[in-house]
């Protein structure tokens, strides 16, 4: 799987996903870095068949309204330390991966559950 981590999430998450065998970049890696417009991020994600991981509900809302980006992992934990975010991913990533592999396109993860948006 290929992922793009949005600006307000740690590069440490990108590095962890790479160690898990996935292709991953961070919006800071894009030519305009974290100043890249959401529409340009969406275009890039869909062209490269990536999953955006973001706390920004704008990507989820765009998916609802326009079907783009096609695949979104929305993090709705509220304020969470990077350490706890990493623990959350480590504990739940096999389930997240399974949902995306079976074709689900929009997932939401919070402190207690993973929700599949249909």
Residue, then its C-alpha position, 0 to 999 in steps of 0.5 A: x500500500x502507498x500512503x501520504x501523511x498530511x502536514x499535521x501528523x508526525x514524520x515518525x508515522x511515515x518512517x514507521x509505515x516504511x519499516x512495515x513495508x509500505x511506500x509512504x511520503x509526507x506532505x512535507x516531501x511534496x514540491x511545495x511541502x506543507x504549503x501544498x494546496x489540498x486540491x493538489x494533494x488530492x490530485x496527487x493521491x488519486x493519480x498515485x493510488x495512495x491513501x491519505x492519512x489526515x486529521x483534516x476533515x476536509x479530505x473526508x468531506x471532499x470524498x463525500x461530495x466529490x468522491x476524491x480523494x478515493x481513499x482516506x484514513x481520518x484520525x479523530x482522536x483529538x489532541x494526542x501525543x505522538x507517542x500515543x498516536x504511534x501506539x494507536x497505529x501499532x495496535x490497529x494497523x493490521x485491521x486498518x490494512x485489512x479494511x483497505x485491502x478488502x476495498x473499503x475507501x474511507x476509514x475513521x480511527x479514534x481512541x476506541x474504534x475504527x469506523x468504516x464509512x460507506 
